[in-house]
Amino acid sequence: MLYSVSVDYAEKKRYADDTFGHGTHVTGILAAVGNNGKGIAGLIGDAPIDILPIKVLDRYGVGGDFEIAKGVKYALDHGASVINLSLAGQGETEVLKAIIEEAVKRGVHVVAAAGNSHMATTNVYPASYPGVITVAAINRQQAPLSISNYGWEVDVSAPGDFLWSTYISGYRTMRGTSMATPHVSALLAVLRATYSEEDALQLRKRLWKTAKDVHWRGYDMYTGYGMIQWQQALALSAPLGIDWLNLQPGQPIEKNRTYILALSSPFVGKQGHLFVNGKLVCSFNVDREMMSFRLFDLAQQQGDIAVVITDDQKRVVASDVRLVPIRMTSFSDVNRTHWAYDAITQAKQRGMIRGYPDGTFRPHVSLTRRQSIIMLYRLLSWEAPSVLRSPFSDVPLTSTDALAVVTAAEKGVVKGSGGRARLDEPLTRGQLALLLTRALQLDNEPIRSVYPFQDVKQQDVWKAVQLLAERGIVAKAPYFHPNERVTRAEMCAIMVRVSTLIRQYSTKSA
């Protein structure tokens, strides 16, 4: 505790003496001494981390943005690498916005509470400033705490329900996002001490990539990317330093808003490419570590957002792919009596299908080659290709879904014909069998059991069908009907089986 260089901007005392208790409780979660037979053990343990107390709220827990801004500046001037702000209020001010922007530019982690009013974070600050890591609270059942604020500004969540910690006169329990925030600050501080060679973007991506889903599938506005996980974050291999500072997966693009893309310094001087729904809408030179975009002006639509960074040879050196989450609503043309109702529902829940803008799914319509590739792309969570170049004359990068097609082609899943992908042609059952075996990398697997598919004559299709039947992906029936078209409903049934197989394999591997 760097008490001798602490400062008090709230009550103008010589040092930062806590007269409210809240700051002592938060600091105990961070750094309470362990193995002393009383109280709790702080999260940072004996890691080489100092704590600089800066008081910006008075004995009633009240203070203004001017005092908070002075506190943030003091922290920056004294070399802080993580700034914990277990406080929240409504309204934006230029003085606080400017100093937090400076902190983010310097690579300092600013971690703030989402607030405890069970309201949208839209006008809650400092949580809503770009680059701030905003923390929501969860209870002991790993569900959102009832008082925790929610919104697109939420990044991650941590425990905040009746936590026991140090207080002015001993110990007491407190609850709220203020108690959740130091969990994240502590983890970032330990990551910083452990991986000193990584920059701030890489360290925050460790949190996103290893968070545990505790509410809705993928990112959600109540828990962000999920609950932080210490062991996983510490064990993750170094992630790429590329991240949107104020755009979350699935967040609607606003017309008059500027979005900030942050990039690690090694990517400066490279080429950037922005894709919306797999379609290239903008290429740009990466000339600084933070770049601003008016996404609505570029895309004029909602959808998946992907940024791909390439070198002079079009080789991909970094990427950030954000798929829009699926809305959990039912399709108007798929009722509970439909034979594929369960499969279609599961496919939607697992993020493989979205349906049409009019709310229909059209289960009996023939599946196109394009649609099959997109479903595989979502199911298998493919990253960007290693080289940003289309091998097909009919799939320029400026066409819809081009990024998924180029990725599938590089993986050998889509081969095309005569240099063309023919994406809008219907897919046959035989072609689907080939796509699936390539996507699941079963091509070189031996056939252990032979099933009498009497109508499959083409050798590569025969082998693909055998491999899929052996794994329960297609039925072990006398006839496969390889030349029949695949319907959208049939594709859902098959993809759910594939998804289940992948999950079972992952569980066994773990």
C-alpha positions in Angstrom: 0.0 0.0 0.0 1.7 3.2 -1.2 0.1 5.2 1.6 2.8 7.8 1.7 2.1 9.0 -1.8 -1.7 8.6 -1.5 -3.9 11.7 -2.2 -7.3 13.0 -1.1 -9.2 15.2 -3.6 -12.5 14.9 -1.7 -11.9 16.1 1.9 -8.4 17.7 1.3 -6.7 15.6 4.0 -2.9 15.0 3.9 -3.4 11.3 2.9 -6.2 9.2 1.6 -7.9 8.2 4.8 -11.2 6.3 4.2 -14.1 8.0 6.1 -16.8 6.1 4.3 -15.7 2.4 4.2 -16.5 1.6 0.6 -12.9 2.1 -0.6 -11.6 -0.1 2.2 -14.0 -2.8 1.3 -13.0 -2.7 -2.4 -9.3 -2.7 -1.5 -9.7 -5.7 0.7 -11.1 -7.7 -2.2 -8.0 -6.7 -4.1 -5.3 -7.1 -1.4 -6.4 -8.2 2.0 -3.5 -10.1 3.7 -3.8 -13.8 3.6 -2.8 -16.5 6.1 -3.3 -14.3 9.1 -6.2 -16.2 10.6 -8.8 -13.5 10.1 -11.0 -11.9 7.4 -10.3 -12.8 3.8 -7.4 -13.1 1.4 -7.1 -10.6 -1.3 -7.2 -11.7 -5.0 -3.7 -10.5 -5.9 -2.1 -12.6 -3.2 1.7 -12.0 -3.0 2.0 -10.8 -6.6 4.4 -7.9 -7.1 1.7 -5.3 -7.3 1.4 -2.0 -5.4 -1.8 -0.2 -4.5 -2.0 3.6 -4.7 -5.0 4.9 -2.7 -6.6 8.0 -4.3 -9.6 9.4 -2.6 -12.2 11.2 -4.9 -15.4 10.7 -2.9 -16.3 12.1 0.5 -17.5 10.6 3.8 -20.9 10.1 2.2 -19.6 8.4 -0.9 -20.3 11.5 -3.1 -18.0 13.3 -5.4 -17.9 15.1 -8.8 -16.3 14.4 -12.1 -13.7 17.1 -11.6 -12.3 15.3 -8.5 -12.5 11.9 -10.2 -10.6 13.3 -13.2 -7.9 14.7 -11.0 -7.6 11.3 -9.4 -7.2 9.5 -12.7 -4.6 12.1 -13.8 -2.7 11.5 -10.5 -2.8 7.8 -11.1 -1.4 8.3 -14.6 1.3 10.7 -13.4 2.4 8.1 -10.8 2.7 5.2 -13.3 -0.5 3.2 -12.6 -1.1 0.4 -15.0 -4.7 -0.4 -13.8 -7.2 2.2 -12.4 -10.1 0.8 -10.4 -13.2 3.0 -10.4 -15.8 1.4 -8.2 -18.2 4.3 -8.8 -20.9 5.3 -11.2 -23.1 8.3 -12.0 -25.2 9.7 -14.7 -24.0 12.3 -17.2 -21.0 12.8 -19.4 -18.4 15.5 -18.8 -15.5 16.6 -21.0 -13.0 16.8 -18.2 -13.4 13.1 -17.2 -13.9 11.9 -20.8 -10.6 13.6 -21.8 -8.4 12.1 -19.0 -9.9 8.6 -19.5 -9.3 8.8 -23.2 -5.7 9.7 -22.4 -5.4 6.7 -20.0 -6.7 4.4 -22.7 -4.3 5.8 -25.3 -1.4 5.2 -22.9 -2.4 1.6 -22.5 -3.7 1.9 -18.9 -6.6 -0.3 -18.0 -9.5 1.8 -16.6 -11.9 -0.6 -14.9 -15.3 0.8 -13.9 -18.5 -0.4 -12.2 -21.6 -0.7 -14.3 -23.7 0.8 -11.5 -26.4 -0.6 -9.2 -29.7 0.9 -10.4 -30.8 -2.0 -12.7 -31.0 0.5 -15.6 -29.4 0.8 -19.0 -25.7 1.9 -18.9 -26.3 4.3 -21.8 -25.9 7.4 -19.7 -23.9 5.9 -16.9 -20.3 7.2 -16.5 -17.4 6.5 -16.4 -18.7 3.0 -17.5 -19.8 4.4 -20.9 -16.6 6.1 -22.0 -14.9 4.2 -24.9 -12.1 1.9 -23.8 -13.3 1.6 -20.2 -13.6 -2.0 -19.1 -17.1 -2.0 -17.6 -18.0 -4.7 -15.0 -21.4 -6.1 -14.2 -22.1 -8.2 -11.1 -23.4 -11.8 -10.8 -24.7 -13.6 -7.8 -23.6 -17.0 -6.3 -25.7 -18.8 -8.8 -23.7 -17.0 -11.6 -26.8 -15.1 -12.7 -27.0 -11.3 -13.2 -27.3 -9.5 -9.8 -30.8 -8.0 -9.6 -29.4 -4.5 -9.0 -26.7 -4.6 -11.6 -27.0 -2.2 -14.6 -27.0 -3.6 -18.1 -26.2 -2.5 -21.6 -23.9 -2.6 -24.6 -21.2 -0.9 -22.4 -20.9 -4.0 -20.2 -17.7 -6.0 -21.0 -17.4 -8.8 -18.4 -18.9 -9.8 -15.1 -17.6 -11.0 -11.7 -19.0 -11.9 -8.3 -20.7 -9.0 -6.4 -23.3 -10.5 -4.1 -22.8 -10.0 -0.4 -19.0 -10.2 -0.4 -17.1 -10.3 2.9 -14.2 -7.9 3.1 -12.3 -5.3 5.1 -14.1 -2.3 6.5 -13.2 0.8 8.5 -13.9 -1.0 11.8 -13.3 -4.7 11.0 -15.2 -6.6 8.3 -18.6 -6.6 6.7 -20.5 -7.8 3.7 -21.4 -5.5 0.8 -22.9 -6.1 -2.6 -23.0 -4.5 -6.0 -20.9 -3.8 -9.1 -18.4 -2.0 -7.0 -17.5 -5.3 -5.4 -17.3 -7.0 -8.8 -15.0 -4.4 -10.3 -11.9 -5.2 -8.2 -12.1 -8.8 -9.3 -11.4 -7.6 -12.9 -8.8 -5.1 -11.8 -6.9 -7.7 -9.8 -6.9 -10.2 -12.7 -5.6 -7.5 -15.1 -2.9 -6.5 -12.6 -1.7 -10.1 -12.3 -1.8 -10.5 -16.1 0.2 -7.4 -16.4 2.8 -8.6 -14.0 2.9 -12.1 -15.6 2.9 -11.0 -19.3 4.9 -7.7 -19.3 5.7 -8.1 -23.0 2.0 -8.0 -24.0 0.2 -4.7 -24.5 -3.1 -3.6 -23.0 -5.2 -4.8 -25.9 -3.8 -8.3 -25.7 -4.4 -8.4 -22.0 -8.0 -7.3 -22.2 -8.6 -9.8 -25.0 -7.5 -12.5 -22.6 -10.5 -11.6 -20.4 -12.9 -11.7 -23.4 -11.7 -15.0 -24.8 -11.7 -16.9 -21.6 -14.8 -15.6 -19.9 -17.4 -18.2 -19.0 -20.9 -17.9 -20.5 -23.2 -17.5 -17.5 -26.3 -16.0 -19.1 -27.2 -15.9 -22.8 -25.1 -17.7 -25.4 -22.1 -15.6 -26.4 -22.0 -11.9 -25.5 -25.0 -10.4 -23.7 -25.8 -7.0 -22.2 -26.2 -8.4 -18.7 -22.9 -10.2 -18.2 -20.9 -9.1 -21.2 -18.6 -11.8 -22.5 -19.3 -13.7 -19.3 -17.7 -14.3 -15.9 -13.9 -13.8 -15.8 -11.9 -17.0 -15.2 -8.4 -16.6 -13.7 -6.8 -19.8 -14.6 -8.0 -19.8 -18.2 -6.9 -16.1 -18.7 -3.5 -16.8 -17.3 -3.1 -20.0 -19.4 -4.2 -18.6 -22.8 -1.6 -18.2 -25.5 -1.0 -14.5 -26.4 -4.0 -13.2 -28.3 -3.8 -10.7 -31.1 -4.1 -7.0 -30.2 -7.1 -5.9 -32.1 -10.4 -4.8 -30.6 -13.3 -2.4 -30.9 -13.5 -0.1 -27.9 -17.2 0.8 -28.2 -18.8 -2.0 -30.4 -19.9 -5.3 -29.0 -21.0 -8.4 -30.9 -24.6 -7.9 -32.1 -24.7 -4.2 -31.1 -26.8 -2.2 -33.6 -24.9 0.3 -35.7 -26.0 3.8 -34.9 -26.2 6.4 -37.6 -24.3 9.3 -36.0 -21.9 7.4 -33.8 -18.1 7.1 -34.3 -16.7 3.6 -33.5 -13.1 3.2 -32.4 -10.9 0.3 -33.5 -7.8 -0.2 -31.4 -4.7 -2.0 -32.8 -1.4 -3.1 -31.4 1.6 -1.1 -32.6 3.1 -3.9 -34.8 0.0 -3.5 -37.1 0.6 0.1 -37.8 1.7 0.4 -41.5 -0.3 -2.6 -42.5 -3.5 -2.7 -44.6 -6.9 -3.0 -43.0 -10.1 -4.4 -44.5 -13.6 -3.9 -43.0 -16.3 -6.5 -43.9 -20.0 -6.4 -43.1 -21.9 -9.7 -43.6 -18.7 -11.0 -45.3 -18.7 -8.3 -47.8 -15.7 -5.9 -48.2 -17.0 -2.4 -47.6 -13.7 -0.5 -46.9 -10.0 -0.9 -47.1 -7.7 1.5 -45.3 -4.1 2.1 -44.2 -3.4 1.5 -40.5 -1.7 4.7 -39.7 -2.2 4.8 -35.9 -3.1 2.6 -33.0 -6.7 4.0 -32.7 -8.8 4.5 -35.7 -12.3 6.0 -36.0 -15.1 4.8 -38.3 -18.6 5.9 -39.1 -19.8 2.3 -39.6 -23.4 3.3 -40.6 -22.1 5.4 -43.5 -19.9 2.5 -44.7 -22.4 -0.3 -44.3 -25.9 1.1 -44.1 -27.0 -2.2 -42.7 -26.7 -4.4 -39.6 -24.8 -7.6 -39.6 -21.6 -9.4 -38.9 -18.6 -7.1 -38.6 -15.1 -8.4 -39.4 -11.8 -6.5 -39.6 -8.9 -8.2 -41.3 -5.3 -6.8 -41.2 -2.9 -7.8 -44.0 0.6 -7.2 -45.1 1.9 -6.3 -48.6 1.4 -9.9 -49.8 -2.3 -10.0 -48.7 -1.3 -12.4 -45.9 -3.5 -12.0 -42.8 -1.7 -10.9 -39.7 -4.6 -10.2 -37.5 -8.4 -10.3 -37.5 -11.5 -9.6 -35.4 -14.6 -11.4 -36.5 -17.9 -10.6 -34.7 -21.0 -12.6 -35.5 -24.3 -11.1 -34.7 -26.1 -13.3 -32.0 -29.3 -15.0 -33.0 -32.5 -13.4 -31.8 -34.4 -16.0 -29.7 -37.7 -15.7 -31.5 -39.7 -18.5 -33.2 -40.1 -18.7 -37.0 -43.7 -17.9 -38.1 -43.7 -20.8 -40.6 -42.3 -23.5 -38.3 -44.8 -24.7 -35.7 -44.4 -27.4 -33.1 -45.9 -30.1 -35.3 -43.2 -29.7 -38.0 -41.0 -32.8 -38.2 -37.9 -30.6 -37.9 -39.1 -28.2 -35.2 -36.7 -29.4 -32.6 -33.7 -29.4 -35.0 -34.6 -25.9 -36.3 -35.0 -24.6 -32.8 -31.6 -26.1 -31.7 -29.9 -24.8 -34.8 -31.1 -21.4 -34.0 -30.1 -21.6 -30.3 -26.6 -22.8 -31.3 -26.1 -19.8 -33.7 -26.2 -21.7 -37.0 -29.3 -20.1 -38.6 -31.1 -16.8 -38.7 -34.0 -17.1 -41.1 -35.3 -14.4 -43.4 -36.0 -10.7 -42.5 -39.8 -11.4 -42.6 -39.5 -13.8 -39.7 -39.8 -17.0 -41.8 -37.4 -19.9 -42.1 -38.8 -21.6 -45.2 -37.9 -25.1 -44.2 -39.0 -26.8 -47.4 -37.0 -24.5 -49.7 -33.9 -26.1 -51.3 -30.6 -25.1 -49.6 -28.1 -23.2 -51.7 -24.3 -23.7 -51.7 -23.9 -20.3 -50.1 -26.3 -21.1 -47.2 -24.5 -24.3 -46.5 -21.1 -22.6 -46.3 -22.5 -19.9 -44.0 -24.0 -22.5 -41.6 -20.7 -24.3 -41.4 -18.9 -21.0 -40.9 -21.0 -20.2 -37.9 -21.0 -23.7 -36.5 -17.2 -24.1 -36.6 -16.4 -20.5 -35.7 -13.8 -20.2 -38.5 -11.4 -17.3 -38.2 -10.3 -15.2 -41.1 -8.2 -17.0 -43.9 -4.5 -16.8 -43.9 -4.5 -15.0 -47.2 -7.1 -12.5 -48.2 -7.7 -13.4 -51.8 -10.7 -15.1 -53.5 -10.0 -18.1 -55.7 -13.3 -17.8 -57.5 -14.1 -15.5 -60.3 -17.8 -15.2 -59.2 -16.9 -14.4 -55.6 -15.1 -11.0 -55.4 -14.3 -9.8 -51.9 -17.0 -7.1 -52.4 -19.8 -9.7 -52.6 -21.9 -10.8 -49.7 -20.5 -13.7 -47.6 -17.2 -13.5 -49.5 -15.1 -13.8 -46.3 -16.8 -17.1 -45.3 -16.4 -18.5 -48.8 -12.7 -17.5 -49.0 -12.1 -19.1 -45.6 -14.0 -22.3 -46.6 -12.0 -22.5 -49.9 -8.7 -22.2 -48.1 -9.7 -25.0 -45.7 -10.4 -27.2 -48.8 -14.1 -27.4 -47.9 -15.3 -25.6 -51.1 -13.5 -26.5 -54.3 -15.8 -25.0 -56.9 -16.0 -25.8 -60.6 -14.2 -24.1 -63.4 -12.9 -21.4 -61.1 -16.4 -20.6 -60.0 -18.1 -21.2 -56.6 -21.7 -21.2 -58.0 -23.0 -20.1 -54.6 -26.6 -19.7 -55.6 -27.1 -23.2 -57.0 -29.0 -25.7 -54.9 -27.0 -28.3 -52.9 -27.4 -32.0 -53.4 -27.1 -34.6 -50.6 -24.0 -36.0 -52.2 -22.4 -32.5 -52.3 -23.3 -31.9 -48.7 -21.7 -35.2 -47.7 -18.4 -34.0 -49.3 -18.6 -30.6 -47.7 -19.2 -32.1 -44.2 -16.3 -34.6 -44.4 -13.9 -31.9 -45.5 -15.2 -29.4 -42.9 -14.8 -32.0 -40.1 -11.5 -33.2 -41.5 -12.6 -36.8 -41.9 -11.1 -37.2 -45.4 -8.2 -39.3 -44.3 -10.1 -41.3 -41.6 -10.4 -45.1 -42.3 -13.8 -46.6 -42.9 -14.4 -49.1 -40.1 -18.0 -50.2 -41.0 -19.6 -50.5 -44.4 -23.2 -49.7 -44.8 -25.1 -50.8 -48.0 -26.0 -47.5 -49.6 -27.2 -49.0 -52.9 -27.6 -45.8 -54.8 -24.2 -44.2 -54.1 -21.9 -44.9 -57.0 -19.4 -42.0 -57.0 -16.3 -43.2 -55.0 -15.6 -40.0 -53.1 -19.3 -39.5 -52.2 -19.5 -43.1 -51.2 -16.6 -42.7 -48.8 -18.0 -39.5 -47.4 -21.4 -41.0 -46.7 -19.8 -44.0 -45.0 -17.8 -41.8 -42.7 -20.8 -39.7 -41.8 -23.1 -42.7 -41.3 -20.5 -44.3 -39.0 -20.7 -41.2 -36.8 -24.5 -40.9 -36.8 -24.7 -37.8 -38.9 -26.7 -39.4 -41.7 -29.0 -42.4 -41.4 -27.8 -45.9 -42.0 -30.5 -46.7 -44.7 -30.3 -48.7 -47.9 -30.6 -45.6 -50.0 -29.0 -42.2 -49.6 -30.5 -40.4 -52.6 -27.2 -38.4 -53.4 -28.7 -36.5 -56.3 -31.7 -35.1 -54.3 -31.6 -31.5 -53.2 -31.2 -30.8 -49.5 -33.9 -28.7 -47.9 -33.2 -26.1 -45.2 -35.0 -28.2 -42.6 -32.8 -31.3 -43.5 -29.7 -29.2 -43.2 -30.7 -28.1 -39.7 -31.2 -31.7 -38.6 -27.8 -32.7 -39.9 -26.0 -29.7 -38.5 -27.5 -30.3 -35.0 -26.0 -33.9 -35.2 -22.7 -32.4 -36.2 -22.8 -29.9 -33.4 -23.6 -32.6 -30.9 -20.7 -34.8 -32.2 -18.3 -31.8 -31.9 -19.4 -31.2 -28.3 -19.0 -34.8 -27.3 -15.5 -34.9 -28.8 -14.5 -31.7 -27.1 -15.7 -33.1 -23.7 -13.7 -36.3 -24.2 -10.6 -34.3 -25.2 -10.9 -32.1 -22.1 
